Amino acid sequence: MRSLLLVLCGILVALGAFVAARATSPVRLAAQSAAAEATGDKAALGRSIREYLLANPEVLMDAMQELERRQDSQRDAVAQKAIEKYHDELLRDPASPFIGNPDGDVTIVEFTDYQCPYCKRMYSTLKSAVAADGRIKLVYKDLPILGEPSKIAAVAALAAIKQGKHDAFHSALMEANGKLDRDRIYEIAGSVGIDVAQLKKDMEDPRIKEQIERNLDLASELGVRGTPAFVIGRQFVPGAVDAEALRQYIADARKG
């Protein structure tokens, strides 16, 4: 509810600015607004704005688009500061699993959840890009935000590093159909050759939970609102993208 109110307030602010900018054209609205402002009659001003919106409903859409543009700009500014501040934690945390070229000239950091359908769709796109390019390092940051099975899967995947099975397990989890639960996660682990009994012991390592907490903190600093989310080079990319857009982000990262 609070977030909805904030959005509505933002729309009203943007709408007010937009209407004010266009009010010189409709003479009636301008006169009514000026009179209302002079007398302090907020109700009259509200009626004037309502009349204008009814006559020009496209203004509301324009205002919402302007609000979205401003929010995106603010989000990008926050993310850019966080990328600079936490550069090493994002790109060089030795505890974070990765695939690709460890000395690649472009690093992609992915915040991901094993139950996220968009992450699953991105999986093959990312893996294909890494395989085809040869100069990309793809770093995984587990961000289990979709319930308890997501947390169990994230902890299990990180624990699988001790058996040298993270990549295989990660792939199997991303390719798995249907909802996850504890039994299904362990079934998938066994299917890729993981010693499940040992995995369960390794999952008790407190450092794994601490690592996930660090990921959550990093995501918060970046302004991540959902999964997947990426840092490609020094650019923040919220949400899933197609193969062509991914190639363009990689090319932009190489340009610096």
PASEBA-1860 file (N, C-alpha, C; in nm, 3 decimals):
! residues 256
1> MRSLLLVL> 0.083/-0.120/0.000/0.000/0.000/0.000/0.086/0.125/0.000 ~ 0.193/0.122/0.082/0.281/0.239/0.088/0.344/0.268/-0.047 ~ 0.390/0.161/-0.116/0.454/0.182/-0.247/0.352/0.236/-0.348 ~ 0.226/0.189/-0.338/0.123/0.239/-0.429/0.098/0.387/-0.405 ~ 0.094/0.427/-0.279/0.074/0.568/-0.248/0.188/0.653/-0.300 ~ 0.310/0.601/-0.288/0.425/0.675/-0.338/0.417/0.694/-0.489 ~ 0.375/0.588/-0.558/0.361/0.598/-0.704/0.255/0.700/-0.740 ~ 0.140/0.695/-0.670/0.033/0.790/-0.699/0.077/0.933/-0.672
9> CGILVALG> 0.151/0.954/-0.563/0.202/1.088/-0.533/0.296/1.135/-0.642 ~ 0.380/1.042/-0.688/0.474/1.078/-0.795/0.402/1.116/-0.922 ~ 0.295/1.042/-0.954/0.217/1.074/-1.074/0.154/1.211/-1.061 ~ 0.101/1.241/-0.943/0.039/1.371/-0.922/0.138/1.485/-0.935 ~ 0.261/1.464/-0.881/0.363/1.567/-0.893/0.400/1.589/-1.039 ~ 0.424/1.478/-1.112/0.459/1.490/-1.253/0.343/1.549/-1.332 ~ 0.221/1.507/-1.297/0.104/1.558/-1.366/0.088/1.708/-1.344 ~ 0.109/1.750/-1.220/0.098/1.893/-1.191/0.196/1.975/-1.271
17> AFVAARAT> 0.320/1.925/-1.279/0.422/1.997/-1.356/0.387/1.998/-1.504 ~ 0.334/1.883/-1.552/0.302/1.874/-1.694/0.186/1.965/-1.730 ~ 0.083/1.963/-1.646/-0.033/2.048/-1.672/0.007/2.195/-1.665 ~ 0.092/2.229/-1.567/0.137/2.367/-1.555/0.210/2.411/-1.680 ~ 0.288/2.317/-1.736/0.365/2.351/-1.855/0.274/2.372/-1.976 ~ 0.159/2.301/-1.979/0.071/2.309/-2.095/-0.047/2.404/-2.072 ~ -0.060/2.457/-1.951/-0.179/2.534/-1.919/-0.184/2.669/-1.988 ~ -0.074/2.718/-2.043/-0.075/2.846/-2.113/-0.155/2.836/-2.242
25> SPVRLAAQ> -0.172/2.710/-2.291/-0.248/2.692/-2.414/-0.398/2.700/-2.390 ~ -0.456/2.619/-2.296/-0.598/2.631/-2.269/-0.623/2.754/-2.181 ~ -0.675/2.858/-2.239/-0.690/2.985/-2.169/-0.780/2.970/-2.046 ~ -0.885/2.893/-2.061/-0.979/2.878/-1.951/-0.913/2.817/-1.829 ~ -0.835/2.709/-1.851/-0.768/2.643/-1.740/-0.670/2.738/-1.675 ~ -0.598/2.812/-1.755/-0.500/2.904/-1.700/-0.567/3.009/-1.613 ~ -0.678/3.063/-1.660/-0.749/3.165/-1.585/-0.804/3.108/-1.455 ~ -0.864/2.988/-1.465/-0.921/2.926/-1.345/-0.813/2.892/-1.244
33> SAAAEATG> -0.702/2.839/-1.291/-0.592/2.802/-1.203/-0.536/2.924/-1.133 ~ -0.519/3.033/-1.208/-0.466/3.156/-1.149/-0.561/3.209/-1.043 ~ -0.690/3.205/-1.074/-0.788/3.254/-0.978/-0.790/3.167/-0.853 ~ -0.783/3.037/-0.871/-0.784/2.946/-0.757/-0.661/2.965/-0.670 ~ -0.547/2.984/-0.735/-0.423/3.003/-0.661/-0.428/3.134/-0.583 ~ -0.485/3.238/-0.644/-0.492/3.369/-0.579/-0.583/3.364/-0.456 ~ -0.690/3.288/-0.463/-0.786/3.282/-0.353/-0.760/3.167/-0.257 ~ -0.666/3.080/-0.295/-0.639/2.964/-0.211/-0.747/2.859/-0.218
41> DKAALGRS> -0.829/2.860/-0.319/-0.939/2.766/-0.334/-0.889/2.638/-0.400 ~ -0.846/2.542/-0.319/-0.790/2.419/-0.372/-0.897/2.337/-0.445 ~ -1.019/2.343/-0.395/-1.126/2.267/-0.460/-1.149/2.316/-0.602 ~ -1.145/2.447/-0.621/-1.163/2.503/-0.755/-1.048/2.463/-0.846 ~ -0.928/2.464/-0.791/-0.812/2.422/-0.871/-0.826/2.276/-0.912 ~ -0.874/2.194/-0.816/-0.894/2.053/-0.847/-0.996/2.033/-0.957 ~ -1.104/2.110/-0.953/-1.205/2.099/-1.057/-1.150/2.142/-1.193 ~ -1.064/2.245/-1.192/-1.005/2.292/-1.317/-0.916/2.185/-1.379
49> IREYLLAN> -0.836/2.123/-1.294/-0.747/2.017/-1.344/-0.830/1.899/-1.394 ~ -0.937/1.864/-1.319/-1.021/1.752/-1.361/-1.085/1.780/-1.497 ~ -1.134/1.903/-1.516/-1.195/1.938/-1.643/-1.094/1.929/-1.757 ~ -0.974/1.971/-1.728/-0.870/1.967/-1.831/-0.836/1.823/-1.869 ~ -0.826/1.734/-1.764/-0.794/1.594/-1.790/-0.906/1.524/-1.867 ~ -1.029/1.556/-1.835/-1.141/1.495/-1.908/-1.139/1.537/-2.054 ~ -1.099/1.660/-2.078/-1.093/1.708/-2.216/-0.966/1.663/-2.287 ~ -0.861/1.631/-2.209/-0.730/1.593/-2.266/-0.676/1.471/-2.192
57> PEVLMDAM> -0.739/1.354/-2.202/-0.697/1.236/-2.124/-0.556/1.189/-2.156 ~ -0.505/1.228/-2.273/-0.369/1.184/-2.307/-0.265/1.245/-2.216 ~ -0.301/1.354/-2.147/-0.206/1.420/-2.057/-0.165/1.326/-1.943 ~ -0.260/1.247/-1.893/-0.229/1.155/-1.784/-0.125/1.053/-1.828 ~ -0.139/1.000/-1.949/-0.040/0.905/-2.000/0.095/0.972/-2.015 ~ 0.096/1.094/-2.065/0.222/1.168/-2.078/0.287/1.188/-1.942 ~ 0.205/1.220/-1.841/0.259/1.243/-1.707/0.317/1.114/-1.649 ~ 0.248/1.002/-1.672/0.297/0.874/-1.621/0.428/0.835/-1.689
65> QELERRQD> 0.438/0.861/-1.818/0.563/0.832/-1.889/0.677/0.920/-1.838 ~ 0.645/1.046/-1.809/0.746/1.136/-1.753/0.790/1.089/-1.615 ~ 0.694/1.044/-1.533/0.728/0.991/-1.402/0.819/0.869/-1.415 ~ 0.787/0.779/-1.507/0.869/0.659/-1.528/1.010/0.697/-1.572 ~ 1.019/0.798/-1.660/1.151/0.843/-1.705/1.234/0.896/-1.588 ~ 1.170/0.973/-1.503/1.242/1.029/-1.387/1.284/0.920/-1.290 ~ 1.195/0.824/-1.267/1.228/0.714/-1.177/1.344/0.632/-1.231 ~ 1.344/0.605/-1.363/1.453/0.530/-1.424/1.585/0.606/-1.411
73> SQRDAVAQ> 1.578/0.737/-1.429/1.698/0.819/-1.419/1.754/0.815/-1.277 ~ 1.665/0.826/-1.179/1.707/0.821/-1.039/1.764/0.684/-1.004 ~ 1.697/0.579/-1.052/1.745/0.442/-1.028/1.883/0.422/-1.086 ~ 1.905/0.468/-1.209/2.034/0.451/-1.273/2.144/0.526/-1.199 ~ 2.111/0.644/-1.147/2.211/0.722/-1.073/2.250/0.651/-0.944 ~ 2.151/0.596/-0.874/2.178/0.521/-0.751/2.263/0.397/-0.781 ~ 2.225/0.325/-0.886/2.297/0.204/-0.923/2.442/0.234/-0.962 ~ 2.462/0.342/-1.036/2.597/0.377/-1.080/2.688/0.407/-0.962
81> KAIEKYHD> 2.638/0.478/-0.863/2.717/0.506/-0.743/2.752/0.377/-0.670 ~ 2.654/0.285/-0.662/2.677/0.158/-0.594/2.779/0.073/-0.668 ~ 2.772/0.073/-0.801/2.868/-0.005/-0.881/3.011/0.044/-0.855 ~ 3.028/0.174/-0.850/3.161/0.230/-0.824/3.206/0.196/-0.682 ~ 3.115/0.208/-0.587/3.150/0.186/-0.446/3.180/0.040/-0.416 ~ 3.102/-0.050/-0.476/3.114/-0.193/-0.444/3.170/-0.272/-0.562 ~ 3.256/-0.209/-0.638/3.308/-0.271/-0.761/3.374/-0.406/-0.734 ~ 3.461/-0.411/-0.634/3.533/-0.535/-0.605/3.440/-0.644/-0.554
89> ELLRDPAS> 3.345/-0.607/-0.466/3.251/-0.705/-0.414/3.165/-0.763/-0.526 ~ 3.133/-0.683/-0.624/3.052/-0.730/-0.737/3.130/-0.822/-0.829 ~ 3.249/-0.780/-0.865/3.323/-0.848/-0.971/3.426/-0.948/-0.922 ~ 3.476/-0.930/-0.798/3.592/-1.009/-0.757/3.575/-1.082/-0.625 ~ 3.454/-1.103/-0.582/3.431/-1.179/-0.459/3.469/-1.325/-0.485 ~ 3.573/-1.376/-0.420/3.616/-1.513/-0.449/3.513/-1.619/-0.411 ~ 3.417/-1.582/-0.327/3.315/-1.679/-0.286/3.202/-1.692/-0.388 ~ 3.195/-1.600/-0.482/3.087/-1.604/-0.581/3.123/-1.697/-0.696
97> PFIGNPDG> 3.040/-1.794/-0.727/3.069/-1.885/-0.839/3.059/-1.811/-0.972 ~ 3.133/-1.862/-1.071/3.129/-1.800/-1.203/3.156/-1.904/-1.310 ~ 3.123/-1.868/-1.434/3.162/-1.947/-1.549/3.229/-1.854/-1.649 ~ 3.292/-1.913/-1.749/3.355/-1.832/-1.852/3.502/-1.807/-1.825 ~ 3.551/-1.702/-1.884/3.693/-1.667/-1.879/3.723/-1.588/-1.751 ~ 3.802/-1.645/-1.659/3.831/-1.573/-1.534/3.906/-1.443/-1.557 ~ 3.971/-1.431/-1.673/4.044/-1.309/-1.707/3.975/-1.233/-1.821 ~ 3.846/-1.254/-1.835/3.772/-1.192/-1.944/3.776/-1.040/-1.939
105> DVTIVEFT> 3.757/-0.978/-2.053/3.759/-0.832/-2.057/3.624/-0.770/-2.024 ~ 3.519/-0.853/-2.014/3.387/-0.807/-1.970/3.335/-0.903/-1.865 ~ 3.292/-0.846/-1.752/3.231/-0.927/-1.647/3.082/-0.895/-1.638 ~ 3.001/-1.000/-1.640/2.857/-0.986/-1.619/2.825/-1.042/-1.481 ~ 2.763/-0.963/-1.399/2.717/-1.009/-1.267/2.566/-1.026/-1.274 ~ 2.519/-1.146/-1.242/2.375/-1.173/-1.247/2.320/-1.200/-1.108 ~ 2.219/-1.125/-1.068/2.143/-1.155/-0.947/2.026/-1.243/-0.990 ~ 2.018/-1.361/-0.931/1.927/-1.462/-0.984/1.858/-1.542/-0.875
113> DYQCPYCK> 1.742/-1.595/-0.908/1.663/-1.679/-0.817/1.622/-1.804/-0.896 ~ 1.641/-1.920/-0.836/1.615/-2.045/-0.907/1.467/-2.071/-0.936 ~ 1.378/-1.994/-0.874/1.236/-2.008/-0.905/1.184/-1.898/-0.997 ~ 1.272/-1.810/-1.039/1.231/-1.697/-1.123/1.217/-1.743/-1.269 ~ 1.098/-1.734/-1.328/1.081/-1.780/-1.467/1.162/-1.697/-1.566 ~ 1.183/-1.570/-1.537/1.262/-1.485/-1.627/1.410/-1.522/-1.620 ~ 1.456/-1.560/-1.501/1.595/-1.608/-1.488/1.614/-1.735/-1.569 ~ 1.514/-1.822/-1.565/1.523/-1.947/-1.641/1.528/-1.919/-1.792
121> RMYSTLKS> 1.450/-1.820/-1.836/1.453/-1.786/-1.978/1.588/-1.727/-2.018 ~ 1.648/-1.652/-1.927/1.777/-1.588/-1.956/1.892/-1.687/-1.953 ~ 1.873/-1.799/-1.885/1.984/-1.891/-1.863/2.053/-1.933/-1.993 ~ 1.976/-1.982/-2.089/2.037/-2.029/-2.213/2.099/-1.915/-2.292 ~ 2.037/-1.796/-2.287/2.091/-1.680/-2.356/2.227/-1.642/-2.301 ~ 2.238/-1.642/-2.169/2.365/-1.608/-2.104/2.473/-1.712/-2.133 ~ 2.435/-1.838/-2.119/2.535/-1.944/-2.138/2.584/-1.947/-2.283 ~ 2.493/-1.924/-2.377/2.533/-1.919/-2.518/2.628/-1.802/-2.544
129> AVAADGRI> 2.598/-1.688/-2.484/2.683/-1.571/-2.503/2.822/-1.595/-2.448 ~ 2.831/-1.657/-2.332/2.961/-1.687/-2.271/3.039/-1.786/-2.357 ~ 2.972/-1.890/-2.405/3.039/-1.992/-2.487/3.084/-1.937/-2.621 ~ 3.004/-1.852/-2.682/3.036/-1.800/-2.815/3.142/-1.692/-2.811 ~ 3.147/-1.616/-2.704/3.237/-1.501/-2.699/3.380/-1.540/-2.657 ~ 3.391/-1.610/-2.547/3.523/-1.653/-2.501/3.597/-1.550/-2.418 ~ 3.543/-1.428/-2.408/3.611/-1.324/-2.330/3.520/-1.267/-2.221 ~ 3.422/-1.346/-2.180/3.325/-1.302/-2.080/3.338/-1.385/-1.954
137> KLVYKDLP> 3.332/-1.318/-1.842/3.322/-1.384/-1.712/3.181/-1.356/-1.659 ~ 3.107/-1.462/-1.627/2.971/-1.449/-1.575/2.969/-1.490/-1.429 ~ 2.941/-1.393/-1.342/2.941/-1.415/-1.197/2.798/-1.428/-1.149 ~ 2.772/-1.531/-1.068/2.639/-1.554/-1.014/2.628/-1.498/-0.872 ~ 2.524/-1.420/-0.849/2.491/-1.372/-0.714/2.352/-1.425/-0.680 ~ 2.346/-1.526/-0.597/2.216/-1.582/-0.560/2.135/-1.480/-0.482 ~ 2.012/-1.459/-0.526/1.921/-1.364/-0.462/1.787/-1.434/-0.441 ~ 1.778/-1.518/-0.339/1.656/-1.598/-0.320/1.543/-1.516/-0.256
145> ILGEPSKI> 1.459/-1.458/-0.340/1.354/-1.368/-0.292/1.214/-1.423/-0.315 ~ 1.204/-1.545/-0.367/1.073/-1.599/-0.403/1.031/-1.715/-0.312 ~ 1.062/-1.703/-0.185/1.014/-1.802/-0.090/1.120/-1.898/-0.040 ~ 1.077/-1.985/0.049/1.169/-2.078/0.115/1.238/-2.174/0.016 ~ 1.169/-2.229/-0.085/1.242/-2.316/-0.179/1.356/-2.244/-0.250 ~ 1.338/-2.115/-0.277/1.446/-2.038/-0.340/1.568/-2.032/-0.248 ~ 1.543/-2.014/-0.118/1.654/-2.008/-0.021/1.726/-2.142/-0.013 ~ 1.647/-2.251/-0.009/1.708/-2.384/-0.001/1.792/-2.411/-0.126
153> AAVAALAA> 1.738/-2.377/-0.242/1.811/-2.400/-0.367/1.940/-2.318/-0.372 ~ 1.934/-2.194/-0.327/2.053/-2.109/-0.329/2.161/-2.164/-0.237 ~ 2.121/-2.203/-0.117/2.218/-2.258/-0.021/2.277/-2.389/-0.076 ~ 2.192/-2.474/-0.133/2.239/-2.601/-0.188/2.336/-2.578/-0.304 ~ 2.305/-2.483/-0.391/2.391/-2.456/-0.506/2.528/-2.408/-0.460 ~ 2.530/-2.320/-0.361/2.659/-2.271/-0.311/2.735/-2.382/-0.238 ~ 2.662/-2.467/-0.168/2.727/-2.580/-0.100/2.787/-2.678/-0.200 ~ 2.727/-2.687/-0.319/2.776/-2.780/-0.422/2.914/-2.741/-0.474
161> IKQGKHDA> 2.957/-2.618/-0.448/3.091/-2.575/-0.489/3.196/-2.666/-0.427 ~ 3.173/-2.711/-0.304/3.272/-2.795/-0.234/3.292/-2.929/-0.303 ~ 3.192/-2.973/-0.381/3.207/-3.098/-0.456/3.241/-3.072/-0.602 ~ 3.267/-2.945/-0.636/3.302/-2.911/-0.773/3.186/-2.928/-0.869 ~ 3.064/-2.913/-0.818/2.945/-2.942/-0.899/2.853/-2.822/-0.917 ~ 2.900/-2.703/-0.886/2.808/-2.589/-0.892/2.752/-2.566/-1.032 ~ 2.838/-2.568/-1.133/2.792/-2.538/-1.269/2.686/-2.638/-1.315 ~ 2.713/-2.766/-1.292/2.617/-2.870/-1.332/2.486/-2.857/-1.255
169> FHSALMEA> 2.495/-2.828/-1.127/2.377/-2.815/-1.043/2.298/-2.690/-1.080 ~ 2.369/-2.581/-1.102/2.306/-2.456/-1.144/2.227/-2.477/-1.274 ~ 2.290/-2.543/-1.370/2.225/-2.569/-1.498/2.100/-2.654/-1.480 ~ 2.112/-2.759/-1.399/1.998/-2.849/-1.378/1.883/-2.778/-1.308 ~ 1.913/-2.693/-1.212/1.808/-2.618/-1.143/1.739/-2.521/-1.238 ~ 1.818/-2.456/-1.323/1.760/-2.359/-1.415/1.676/-2.428/-1.523 ~ 1.711/-2.549/-1.558/1.640/-2.621/-1.662/1.522/-2.703/-1.608 ~ 1.511/-2.711/-1.475/1.406/-2.791/-1.414/1.270/-2.727/-1.436
177> NGKLDRDR> 1.171/-2.809/-1.467/1.034/-2.761/-1.485/0.955/-2.776/-1.355 ~ 0.856/-2.693/-1.338/0.771/-2.703/-1.221/0.830/-2.634/-1.099 ~ 0.752/-2.635/-0.993/0.794/-2.570/-0.869/0.897/-2.654/-0.796 ~ 0.982/-2.582/-0.722/1.083/-2.650/-0.643/1.034/-2.669/-0.500 ~ 1.080/-2.777/-0.438/1.069/-2.794/-0.294/1.195/-2.866/-0.248 ~ 1.208/-2.889/-0.120/1.333/-2.946/-0.068/1.365/-3.081/-0.133 ~ 1.266/-3.169/-0.142/1.291/-3.302/-0.199/1.330/-3.293/-0.345 ~ 1.265/-3.206/-0.419/1.296/-3.190/-0.562/1.437/-3.135/-0.581
185> IYEIAGSV> 1.477/-3.045/-0.495/1.612/-2.987/-0.503/1.717/-3.095/-0.480 ~ 1.694/-3.178/-0.380/1.791/-3.286/-0.353/1.789/-3.391/-0.465 ~ 1.672/-3.414/-0.523/1.663/-3.507/-0.636/1.746/-3.457/-0.754 ~ 1.736/-3.327/-0.781/1.814/-3.267/-0.890/1.963/-3.275/-0.859 ~ 1.998/-3.252/-0.734/2.140/-3.261/-0.694/2.195/-3.400/-0.721 ~ 2.119/-3.502/-0.682/2.165/-3.639/-0.705/2.177/-3.672/-0.852 ~ 2.092/-3.610/-0.934/2.093/-3.641/-1.077/2.219/-3.591/-1.148 ~ 2.290/-3.496/-1.087/2.414/-3.446/-1.150/2.537/-3.499/-1.077
193> GIDVAQLK> 2.518/-3.604/-0.998/2.633/-3.670/-0.936/2.678/-3.613/-0.803 ~ 2.593/-3.535/-0.739/2.628/-3.477/-0.609/2.598/-3.579/-0.499 ~ 2.688/-3.591/-0.403/2.666/-3.671/-0.284/2.569/-3.591/-0.196 ~ 2.443/-3.630/-0.194/2.340/-3.550/-0.127/2.361/-3.546/0.023 ~ 2.404/-3.657/0.082/2.428/-3.658/0.227/2.536/-3.556/0.264 ~ 2.643/-3.553/0.184/2.750/-3.456/0.209/2.701/-3.313/0.181 ~ 2.619/-3.300/0.078/2.565/-3.169/0.045/2.487/-3.110/0.163 ~ 2.405/-3.193/0.224/2.324/-3.146/0.338/2.414/-3.097/0.452
201> KDMEDPRI> 2.526/-3.166/0.475/2.620/-3.123/0.578/2.684/-2.989/0.539 ~ 2.723/-2.981/0.413/2.791/-2.859/0.366/2.696/-2.739/0.369 ~ 2.568/-2.764/0.355/2.471/-2.654/0.357/2.462/-2.587/0.493 ~ 2.513/-2.652/0.598/2.510/-2.594/0.732/2.623/-2.495/0.756 ~ 2.712/-2.481/0.660/2.824/-2.387/0.674/2.768/-2.245/0.686 ~ 2.792/-2.176/0.797/2.735/-2.041/0.814/2.785/-1.940/0.712 ~ 2.899/-1.969/0.651/2.954/-1.875/0.552/2.864/-1.865/0.429 ~ 2.790/-1.971/0.401/2.700/-1.968/0.284/2.586/-1.869/0.308
209> KEQIERNL> 2.526/-1.876/0.426/2.419/-1.782/0.458/2.471/-1.639/0.463 ~ 2.594/-1.623/0.513/2.654/-1.489/0.517/2.675/-1.436/0.376 ~ 2.713/-1.525/0.285/2.732/-1.484/0.146/2.601/-1.438/0.083 ~ 2.493/-1.511/0.110/2.363/-1.472/0.056/2.319/-1.338/0.115 ~ 2.349/-1.316/0.242/2.317/-1.187/0.304/2.394/-1.074/0.236 ~ 2.518/-1.100/0.201/2.597/-0.998/0.129/2.534/-0.969/-0.006 ~ 2.488/-1.074/-0.072/2.421/-1.054/-0.202/2.296/-0.968/-0.187 ~ 2.219/-0.995/-0.083/2.097/-0.917/-0.058/2.130/-0.771/-0.030
217> DLASELGV> 2.238/-0.749/0.045/2.281/-0.612/0.075/2.326/-0.540/-0.052 ~ 2.403/-0.610/-0.135/2.448/-0.551/-0.262/2.329/-0.516/-0.351 ~ 2.233/-0.607/-0.359/2.115/-0.583/-0.441/2.040/-0.461/-0.392 ~ 2.030/-0.447/-0.261/1.962/-0.332/-0.204/2.034/-0.202/-0.239 ~ 2.166/-0.203/-0.229/2.244/-0.083/-0.261/2.228/-0.044/-0.408 ~ 2.217/-0.144/-0.494/2.201/-0.118/-0.637/2.060/-0.075/-0.674 ~ 1.965/-0.101/-0.587/1.826/-0.071/-0.619/1.759/-0.183/-0.697 ~ 1.807/-0.305/-0.682/1.746/-0.419/-0.751/1.606/-0.441/-0.695
225> RGTPAFVI> 1.508/-0.450/-0.785/1.369/-0.468/-0.743/1.316/-0.608/-0.775 ~ 1.393/-0.687/-0.845/1.350/-0.821/-0.881/1.460/-0.891/-0.957 ~ 1.435/-1.016/-0.991/1.532/-1.094/-1.066/1.476/-1.126/-1.205 ~ 1.566/-1.142/-1.302/1.710/-1.121/-1.291/1.744/-0.972/-1.296 ~ 1.863/-0.942/-1.247/1.919/-0.807/-1.261/2.068/-0.825/-1.286 ~ 2.126/-0.733/-1.362/2.264/-0.750/-1.406/2.346/-0.624/-1.384 ~ 2.474/-0.647/-1.364/2.574/-0.543/-1.383/2.662/-0.594/-1.496 ~ 2.666/-0.521/-1.607/2.746/-0.560/-1.723/2.851/-0.452/-1.743
233> GRQFVPGA> 2.974/-0.490/-1.714/3.079/-0.388/-1.712/3.053/-0.296/-1.594 ~ 3.016/-0.172/-1.624/2.980/-0.076/-1.519/2.838/-0.024/-1.537 ~ 2.755/-0.101/-1.608/2.618/-0.058/-1.632/2.519/-0.150/-1.562 ~ 2.420/-0.091/-1.498/2.315/-0.166/-1.432/2.204/-0.195/-1.532 ~ 2.162/-0.322/-1.538/2.058/-0.364/-1.631/1.950/-0.438/-1.552 ~ 1.836/-0.374/-1.525/1.729/-0.442/-1.452/1.642/-0.525/-1.545 ~ 1.619/-0.649/-1.509/1.526/-0.731/-1.587/1.591/-0.810/-1.698 ~ 1.514/-0.902/-1.753/1.562/-0.989/-1.861/1.575/-0.911/-1.992
241> VDAEALRQ> 1.670/-0.951/-2.073/1.690/-0.891/-2.205/1.707/-1.003/-2.307 ~ 1.686/-0.972/-2.435/1.705/-1.074/-2.538/1.852/-1.081/-2.579 ~ 1.883/-1.176/-2.666/2.021/-1.201/-2.705/2.084/-1.080/-2.772 ~ 2.008/-1.013/-2.857/2.061/-0.897/-2.928/2.095/-0.783/-2.831 ~ 2.005/-0.758/-2.736/2.031/-0.652/-2.637/2.150/-0.688/-2.551 ~ 2.163/-0.815/-2.516/2.277/-0.858/-2.435/2.408/-0.834/-2.509 ~ 2.411/-0.867/-2.636/2.532/-0.844/-2.716/2.568/-0.695/-2.720 ~ 2.465/-0.611/-2.727/2.490/-0.467/-2.731/2.546/-0.417/-2.598
249> YIADARKG> 2.492/-0.468/-2.487/2.545/-0.429/-2.356/2.690/-0.472/-2.342 ~ 2.722/-0.590/-2.392/2.860/-0.640/-2.384/2.951/-0.553/-2.470 ~ 2.905/-0.518/-2.590/2.983/-0.431/-2.677/3.006/-0.294/-2.613 ~ 2.902/-0.240/-2.548/2.915/-0.111/-2.481/3.016/-0.119/-2.366 ~ 3.015/-0.232/-2.295/3.109/-0.249/-2.184/3.252/-0.251/-2.235 ~ 3.273/-0.309/-2.352/3.409/-0.312/-2.407/3.457/-0.174/-2.451 ~ 3.363/-0.090/-2.489/3.401/0.045/-2.528/3.440/0.129/-2.409 ~ 3.393/0.087/-2.289/3.427/0.160/-2.167/3.336/0.276/-2.140
END
